[in-house]
Amino acid sequence: MADKIEKDAVSGTETTGHEWDGIKELNTPLPKWWLYTLYVCCGWAAVMCLLYPSIPGIHGYWHGVLGYSSRAAAMEGVKEIDARHAVPLGQIGETPIDVVVKNPKLLETAMESGRITFANNCAPCHGQNGTGRPGYPALGDDVWLWGGKLTDIQTTVTHGIRSADTEARQSQMPSFGTDNILTPAQIQQVADYVGVWWGVTPSGTDVTAGAKLFADNCVACHGDKGQGNHDFGAPPLNAHIHLYGGTHDAIVAQVTHPRQGVMPNWNARLDSATIKSVAIYVHSLGGGE
């Protein structure tokens, strides 16, 4: 004779016979709607696995009855975008950059292309929106080593700075300390003089000797008033924007053994239209001349 079915005294529901520490398991079936939903989902999943790529294998995967590929769909989308931009980008490539900015339609395309190109290629060094970072110039201010006109920026992006390109912008600051051009004491004096412009030299400091050393060694590139020179890529020293720091020690370090930054020549990676576009975008950040 079958065992007598036990029921829970409180709920009146049959139990399964399982008990843990005096707690008995109720034999409560799942709701019908829940089970039917589960069956439908399982069936739907099976159909989707049959129609679309799903099951991996040793030498590949199940491509699905429909032969759908998300990669192929994405590439088709890219082709559509490229086709849509091909005409205006082609016109940008054939048009002088000064003329591109005067054409509203070309300018709109250039700005969008330049923004995307900058984010993908330039922002890791120069920061989002060209804010810059130590050792990498800020592109949103009005201090430019090689000039901030549209054509200046285009040339810099195209050929780079101290890059492998034969037309790269080249400059070389002497190692005044490492090469024993100036003594440590003289470098301190020059730093005191330059520090007056930077606001780091205490007032009342005698900078006569530093001024004389600056005139003899630095004026040719940086100018008699520290205004800089685009022709040599020499930064203005009378500006409160500093590539490697704005302290007295930073001046001494740079004069003693200067750091020489390198920027890639992007003509090895980007076409003419894209370079013009990113130059226009950089110029629009607010610091273009």
Backbone hydrogen bonds in HBPLUS format (Angstrom, degrees):
<---DONOR---> <-ACCEPTOR-->    atom                        ^
c    i                          cat <-CA-CA->   ^        H-A-AA   ^      H-
h    n   atom  resd res      DA  || num        DHA   H-A  angle D-A-AA Bond
n    s   type  num  typ     dist DA aas  dist angle  dist       angle   num
A0015-THR N   A0006-GLU O   3.03 MM   9  5.96 156.3  2.09 162.8 158.5     1
A0008-ASP N   A0013-THR O   2.79 MM   5  5.35 170.3  1.80 146.3 148.4     2
A0012-GLY N   A0008-ASP O   2.82 MM   4  4.88 137.2  2.00 128.9 140.4     3
A0027-ASN N   A0014-GLU O   2.74 MM  13  5.53 173.4  1.75 149.0 148.3     4
A0016-THR N   A0025-GLU O   3.00 MM   9  5.89 156.1  2.06 154.9 158.4     5
A0025-GLU N   A0018-HIS O   3.05 MM   7  5.62 162.4  2.08 151.3 154.0     6
A0020-TRP N   A0023-ILE O   2.87 MM   3  5.09 160.1  1.91 142.7 146.3     7
A0023-ILE N   A0020-TRP O   2.76 MM   3  5.09 162.1  1.79 116.7 122.8     8
A0034-TRP N   A0031-PRO O   3.08 MM   3  5.32 123.0  2.42 101.2 115.2     9
A0035-LEU N   A0031-PRO O   3.09 MM   4  6.48 161.8  2.13 156.1 160.9    10
A0036-TYR N   A0032-LYS O   2.88 MM   4  6.11 167.9  1.89 159.7 162.7    11
A0037-THR N   A0033-TRP O   2.99 MM   4  6.08 153.7  2.07 138.7 146.1    12
A0038-LEU N   A0034-TRP O   2.97 MM   4  6.21 155.3  2.03 147.1 153.9    13
A0039-TYR N   A0035-LEU O   2.93 MM   4  6.24 159.6  1.97 153.4 158.5    14
A0040-VAL N   A0036-TYR O   2.95 MM   4  6.17 159.7  1.99 149.0 154.4    15
A0041-CYS N   A0037-THR O   2.95 MM   4  6.16 160.6  1.99 149.3 154.6    16
A0042-CYS N   A0038-LEU O   2.92 MM   4  6.13 159.6  1.96 151.9 157.5    17
A0043-GLY N   A0039-TYR O   2.92 MM   4  6.14 157.5  1.97 146.4 152.8    18
A0044-TRP N   A0040-VAL O   2.81 MM   4  6.04 156.7  1.87 149.2 156.3    19
A0045-ALA N   A0041-CYS O   2.86 MM   4  6.03 159.3  1.90 149.5 154.8    20
A0046-ALA N   A0042-CYS O   3.01 MM   4  6.22 154.2  2.08 143.5 150.4    21
A0047-VAL N   A0043-GLY O   3.03 MM   4  6.33 154.9  2.10 147.4 153.7    22
A0048-MET N   A0044-TRP O   2.96 MM   4  6.21 161.8  1.99 152.0 157.0    23
A0049-CYS N   A0045-ALA O   2.91 MM   4  6.10 156.2  1.97 149.0 155.4    24
A0050-LEU N   A0046-ALA O   3.09 MM   4  6.28 136.3  2.29 135.8 147.1    25
A0050-LEU N   A0047-VAL O   3.09 MM   3  5.05 126.3  2.39  92.9 107.3    26
A0051-LEU N   A0047-VAL O   2.93 MM   4  6.21 151.0  2.01 150.0 158.0    27
A0052-TYR N   A0048-MET O   2.88 MM   4  5.80 165.4  1.90 154.5 157.7    28
A0065-VAL N   A0050-LEU O   3.04 MM  15  6.33 161.0  2.07 141.1 146.7    29
A0066-LEU N   A0051-LEU O   3.06 MM  15  5.48 166.0  2.08 138.8 143.3    30
A0054-SER N   A0062-TRP O   3.24 MM   8  5.86 140.9  2.40 141.2 152.1    31
A0062-TRP N   A0055-ILE O   2.84 MM   7  5.25 159.7  1.88 148.3 155.0    32
A0057-GLY N   A0060-GLY O   2.69 MM   3  5.08 149.0  1.78 154.1 144.2    33
A0067-GLY N   A0064-GLY O   3.13 MM   3  5.24 145.0  2.25 100.6 110.9    34
A0073-ALA N   A0069-SER O   2.96 MM   4  6.24 154.6  2.03 147.4 155.0    35
A0074-ALA N   A0070-SER O   2.88 MM   4  6.07 153.7  1.95 142.6 149.7    36
A0075-MET N   A0071-ARG O   2.89 MM   4  6.17 158.7  1.94 151.6 157.4    37
A0076-GLU N   A0072-ALA O   2.95 MM   4  6.15 147.2  2.06 142.1 151.0    38
A0077-GLY N   A0073-ALA O   3.04 MM   4  6.35 150.2  2.13 142.3 150.1    39
A0078-VAL N   A0074-ALA O   2.93 MM   4  6.30 149.9  2.03 146.1 154.8    40
A0079-LYS N   A0075-MET O   2.89 MM   4  6.14 154.6  1.96 145.4 152.1    41
A0080-GLU N   A0076-GLU O   2.97 MM   4  6.25 151.6  2.05 145.5 152.9    42
A0081-ILE N   A0077-GLY O   3.01 MM   4  6.31 157.3  2.07 147.6 153.3    43
A0082-ASP N   A0078-VAL O   2.83 MM   4  6.06 164.2  1.85 153.4 158.2    44
A0083-ALA N   A0079-LYS O   2.84 MM   4  5.98 154.8  1.91 144.9 152.0    45
A0084-ARG N   A0080-GLU O   2.97 MM   4  6.17 147.4  2.08 140.5 149.4    46
A0085-HIS N   A0081-ILE O   2.96 MM   4  6.24 145.2  2.08 147.3 156.7    47
A0086-ALA N   A0082-ASP O   2.76 MM   4  5.66 119.3  2.13 140.4 156.0    48
A0089-LEU N   A0085-HIS O   2.89 MM   4  5.84 162.5  1.92 159.3 165.3    49
A0090-GLY N   A0086-ALA O   2.83 MM   4  5.81 147.8  1.93 140.0 149.5    50
A0091-GLN N   A0087-VAL O   2.97 MM   4  6.26 150.4  2.06 148.0 156.2    51
A0092-ILE N   A0088-PRO O   2.88 MM   4  6.17 149.9  1.97 144.4 153.0    52
A0093-GLY N   A0089-LEU O   2.90 MM   4  6.14 155.2  1.96 146.9 153.2    53
A0094-GLU N   A0090-GLY O   3.19 MM   4  6.41 137.6  2.38 137.3 147.5    54
A0094-GLU N   A0091-GLN O   3.22 MM   3  5.17 129.0  2.49  92.7 105.7    55
A0095-THR N   A0091-GLN O   3.02 MM   4  6.01 116.3  2.44 139.0 154.4    56
A0095-THR N   A0092-ILE O   3.26 MM   3  5.11 150.2  2.35  97.2 105.9    57
A0099-VAL N   A0096-PRO O   2.93 MM   3  5.38 138.3  2.10 110.4 122.3    58
A0100-VAL N   A0096-PRO O   3.04 MM   4  6.37 147.6  2.15 150.2 160.4    59
A0102-LYS N   A0099-VAL O   3.06 MM   3  5.29 149.1  2.16 105.2 114.8    60
A0103-ASN N   A0100-VAL O   3.08 MM   3  5.42 162.2  2.11 111.9 117.6    61
A0107-LEU N   A0103-ASN O   2.78 MM   4  5.84 160.8  1.81 164.4 171.2    62
A0108-GLU N   A0104-PRO O   2.97 MM   4  6.08 152.9  2.05 142.2 148.7    63
A0109-THR N   A0105-LYS O   3.21 MM   4  6.49 162.8  2.24 147.4 151.0    64
A0110-ALA N   A0106-LEU O   2.84 MM   4  6.02 162.6  1.87 151.6 157.2    65
A0111-MET N   A0107-LEU O   2.88 MM   4  6.00 160.6  1.92 150.5 155.0    66
A0112-GLU N   A0108-GLU O   3.19 MM   4  6.39 160.5  2.23 145.9 150.5    67
A0113-SER N   A0109-THR O   2.91 MM   4  6.07 169.5  1.92 156.3 159.7    68
A0114-GLY N   A0110-ALA O   2.72 MM   4  5.72 157.8  1.77 147.3 154.7    69
A0115-ARG N   A0111-MET O   2.92 MM   4  5.98 152.8  1.99 141.1 147.9    70
A0116-ILE N   A0112-GLU O   3.21 MM   4  6.41 164.2  2.23 148.0 151.3    71
A0117-THR N   A0113-SER O   2.93 MM   4  6.09 164.1  1.95 150.6 155.8    72
A0118-PHE N   A0114-GLY O   2.83 MM   4  5.88 158.9  1.88 147.4 153.2    73
A0119-ALA N   A0115-ARG O   3.08 MM   4  6.25 161.3  2.12 144.5 149.3    74
A0120-ASN N   A0116-ILE O   3.04 MM   4  6.26 151.4  2.12 147.8 155.4    75
A0121-ASN N   A0117-THR O   2.93 MM   4  5.94 145.3  2.05 148.5 157.3    76
A0122-CYS N   A0118-PHE O   2.80 MM   4  4.77 145.7  1.92 126.8 138.0    77
A0123-ALA N   A0118-PHE O   2.89 MM   5  5.97 152.6  1.96 160.6 157.5    78
A0125-CYS N   A0122-CYS O   3.12 MM   3  5.89 145.0  2.25 121.7 129.2    79
A0126-HIS N   A0122-CYS O   2.95 MM   4  5.97 166.9  1.96 164.4 161.1    80
A0127-GLY N   A0123-ALA O   2.73 MM   4  4.36 137.4  1.91 127.4 129.0    81
A0132-GLY N   A0126-HIS O   2.55 MM   6  4.27 150.7  1.63 152.1 142.1    82
A0130-GLY N   A0127-GLY O   3.01 MM   3  5.12 143.6  2.15 132.8 126.3    83
A0139-LEU N   A0130-GLY O   2.74 MM   9  4.65 142.8  1.88 128.5 140.8    84
A0133-ARG N   A0136-TYR O   3.13 MM   3  5.22 164.6  2.16 141.3 145.4    85
A0136-TYR N   A0133-ARG O   2.76 MM   3  5.22 163.1  1.78 148.6 150.2    86
A0135-GLY N   A0243-LEU O   2.80 MM 108  5.18 153.7  1.87 156.4 158.1    87
A0289-GLU N   A0148-GLY O   2.87 MM 141  4.72 152.0  1.94 100.4 108.7    88
A0152-ASP N   A0149-LYS O   3.01 MM   3  5.02 117.0  2.42  96.4 112.7    89
A0153-ILE N   A0149-LYS O   2.93 MM   4  6.22 164.9  1.95 165.1 167.4    90
A0154-GLN N   A0150-LEU O   2.93 MM   4  6.14 160.3  1.97 149.5 155.7    91
A0155-THR N   A0151-THR O   3.00 MM   4  6.14 158.4  2.05 143.2 148.2    92
A0156-THR N   A0152-ASP O   3.02 MM   4  6.29 160.6  2.06 149.6 155.0    93
A0157-VAL N   A0153-ILE O   2.89 MM   4  6.11 167.5  1.91 158.0 160.7    94
A0158-THR N   A0154-GLN O   2.90 MM   4  5.97 157.3  1.95 146.5 153.7    95
A0159-HIS N   A0155-THR O   3.00 MM   4  6.09 179.2  2.00 157.0 156.8    96
A0160-GLY N   A0156-THR O   2.76 MM   4  5.06 141.0  1.91 135.0 145.3    97
A0266-TRP N   A0157-VAL O   3.05 MM 109  5.87 152.3  2.13 166.6 167.0    98
A0267-ASN N   A0158-THR O   3.15 MM 109  4.96 148.6  2.25 142.7 135.7    99
A0169-ARG N   A0160-GLY O   3.04 MM   9  6.35 163.4  2.07 155.0 149.7   100
A0161-ILE N   A0263-MET O   3.06 MM 102  4.81 148.7  2.16 119.0 128.3   101
A0263-MET N   A0161-ILE O   2.95 MM 102  4.81 163.5  1.98 134.7 140.0   102
A0162-ARG N   A0169-ARG O   2.84 MM   7  5.97 155.1  1.90 156.7 165.0   103
A0168-ALA N   A0165-ASP O   3.11 MM   3  5.11 162.3  2.14 111.0 111.3   104
A0179-ASP N   A0175-SER O   2.93 MM   4  5.62 162.1  1.96 148.2 153.4   105
A0176-PHE N   A0255-VAL O   3.13 MM  79  5.84 122.7  2.47 172.5 169.6   106
A0181-ILE N   A0176-PHE O   2.91 MM   5  4.72 127.8  2.19 126.9 141.3   107
A0182-LEU N   A0176-PHE O   2.89 MM   6  5.38 165.0  1.92 146.5 143.0   108
A0177-GLY N   A0256-THR O   3.06 MM  79  3.96 142.8  2.20 110.3 116.4   109
A0180-ASN N   A0177-GLY O   3.05 MM   3  4.96 159.4  2.09 104.3 109.3   110
A0178-THR N   A0256-THR O   3.12 MM  78  6.01 159.5  2.16 149.0 143.1   111
A0186-GLN N   A0183-THR O   3.01 MM   3  5.12 114.1  2.46 100.3 116.1   112
A0187-ILE N   A0183-THR O   2.92 MM   4  6.25 155.7  1.98 157.9 165.5   113
A0188-GLN N   A0184-PRO O   3.06 MM   4  6.30 150.8  2.14 143.8 151.0   114
A0189-GLN N   A0185-ALA O   3.08 MM   4  6.41 146.5  2.20 141.0 150.2   115
A0190-VAL N   A0186-GLN O   2.90 MM   4  6.27 157.4  1.95 153.1 158.5   116
A0191-ALA N   A0187-ILE O   2.89 MM   4  6.07 158.4  1.94 147.0 153.5   117
A0192-ASP N   A0188-GLN O   2.91 MM   4  6.15 146.9  2.02 141.1 150.0   118
A0193-TYR N   A0189-GLN O   3.07 MM   4  6.39 152.9  2.15 145.0 151.7   119
A0194-VAL N   A0190-VAL O   2.90 MM   4  6.20 170.8  1.91 161.0 162.1   120
A0195-GLY N   A0191-ALA O   2.76 MM   4  5.70 148.7  1.86 140.2 150.3   121
A0196-VAL N   A0193-TYR O   3.18 MM   3  5.52 151.9  2.26 104.3 112.3   122
A0197-TRP N   A0194-VAL O   2.97 MM   3  5.61 129.3  2.24 115.4 125.9   123
A0198-TRP N   A0194-VAL O   3.32 MM   4  6.70 149.4  2.42 140.3 149.1   124
A0199-GLY N   A0195-GLY O   2.81 MM   4  5.80 119.0  2.18 136.1 150.1   125
A0200-VAL N   A0195-GLY O   2.91 MM   5  5.05 152.3  1.98 145.1 148.7   126
A0201-THR N   A0195-GLY O   3.34 MM   6  4.94 144.1  2.48 110.7 105.5   127
A0199-GLY N   A0196-VAL O   3.33 MM   3  5.11 143.4  2.48  90.5 100.7   128
A0205-THR N   A0202-PRO O   3.26 MM   3  5.95 150.9  2.35 139.2 139.4   129
A0211-ALA N   A0207-VAL O   2.86 MM   4  6.06 152.9  1.93 152.5 159.8   130
A0212-LYS N   A0208-THR O   3.11 MM   4  6.41 152.6  2.19 146.3 153.0   131
A0213-LEU N   A0209-ALA O   3.04 MM   4  6.32 160.0  2.08 149.2 154.5   132
A0214-PHE N   A0210-GLY O   2.82 MM   4  5.97 154.5  1.88 147.0 154.5   133
A0215-ALA N   A0211-ALA O   2.96 MM   4  6.14 158.5  2.01 144.3 149.7   134
A0216-ASP N   A0212-LYS O   3.06 MM   4  6.27 147.9  2.16 143.1 151.6   135
A0217-ASN N   A0213-LEU O   2.97 MM   4  6.05 141.4  2.12 145.4 155.0   136
A0218-CYS N   A0214-PHE O   2.75 MM   4  4.96 157.6  1.80 140.2 146.0   137
A0219-VAL N   A0214-PHE O   3.13 MM   5  6.29 139.8  2.30 157.0 156.4   138
A0221-CYS N   A0218-CYS O   3.16 MM   3  5.93 145.7  2.29 120.3 127.3   139
A0222-HIS N   A0218-CYS O   2.93 MM   4  5.91 162.7  1.96 171.1 165.7   140
A0223-GLY N   A0219-VAL O   2.84 MM   4  4.44 144.3  1.97 124.9 127.0   141
A0228-GLY N   A0222-HIS O   2.76 MM   6  4.13 160.4  1.80 134.5 127.8   142
A0226-GLY N   A0223-GLY O   3.15 MM   3  4.93 165.9  2.17 103.2 105.7   143
A0237-LEU N   A0226-GLY O   2.65 MM  11  4.72 124.8  1.94 124.7 142.3   144
A0238-ASN N   A0226-GLY O   3.07 MM  12  5.23 143.8  2.20 144.6 136.3   145
A0229-ASN N   A0234-ALA O   3.00 MM   5  5.09 158.6  2.05 134.3 139.3   146
A0232-PHE N   A0229-ASN O   3.25 MM   3  5.75 142.2  2.41 109.5 117.8   147
A0234-ALA N   A0229-ASN O   3.02 MM   5  5.09 146.9  2.13 155.0 149.2   148
A0233-GLY N   A0230-HIS O   3.26 MM   3  4.88 145.8  2.38  91.3 101.2   149
A0251-ILE N   A0247-THR O   3.17 MM   4  6.55 150.7  2.26 146.2 153.1   150
A0252-VAL N   A0248-HIS O   3.08 MM   4  6.40 165.5  2.10 152.7 156.0   151
A0253-ALA N   A0249-ASP O   2.90 MM   4  6.09 161.6  1.93 149.4 154.4   152
A0254-GLN N   A0250-ALA O   3.02 MM   4  6.16 159.7  2.06 145.6 150.7   153
A0255-VAL N   A0251-ILE O   2.97 MM   4  6.16 159.1  2.02 155.8 161.3   154
A0256-THR N   A0252-VAL O   2.89 MM   4  5.95 157.5  1.94 149.1 156.0   155
A0257-HIS N   A0253-ALA O   2.97 MM   4  6.00 173.2  1.98 152.2 153.6   156
A0268-ALA N   A0265-ASN O   3.44 MM   3  6.36 171.4  2.44 119.2 121.4   157
A0269-ARG N   A0266-TRP O   2.99 MM   3  5.30 160.7  2.03 109.8 116.2   158
A0270-LEU N   A0266-TRP O   2.71 MM   4  5.69 172.0  1.72 172.9 175.1   159
A0275-ILE N   A0271-ASP O   3.01 MM   4  6.28 157.7  2.06 155.3 162.1   160
A0276-LYS N   A0272-SER O   2.97 MM   4  6.21 161.8  2.01 152.0 156.6   161
A0277-SER N   A0273-ALA O   2.95 MM   4  6.13 151.6  2.04 140.3 148.9   162
A0278-VAL N   A0274-THR O   2.92 MM   4  6.19 161.0  1.96 152.0 155.6   163
A0279-ALA N   A0275-ILE O   2.97 MM   4  6.11 151.1  2.06 144.9 153.4   164
A0280-ILE N   A0276-LYS O   2.92 MM   4  6.14 155.1  1.98 148.1 154.5   165
A0281-TYR N   A0277-SER O   2.95 MM   4  6.23 155.0  2.02 146.1 153.3   166
A0282-VAL N   A0278-VAL O   2.89 MM   4  6.07 162.6  1.92 146.9 151.1   167
A0283-HIS N   A0279-ALA O   2.94 MM   4  6.10 160.1  1.98 146.0 151.9   168
A0284-SER N   A0280-ILE O   3.04 MM   4  6.23 136.9  2.24 138.2 149.4   169
A0284-SER N   A0281-TYR O   3.05 MM   3  5.07 126.4  2.35  94.2 108.6   170
A0285-LEU N   A0282-VAL O   3.08 MM   3  5.35 157.7  2.13 108.3 115.3   171
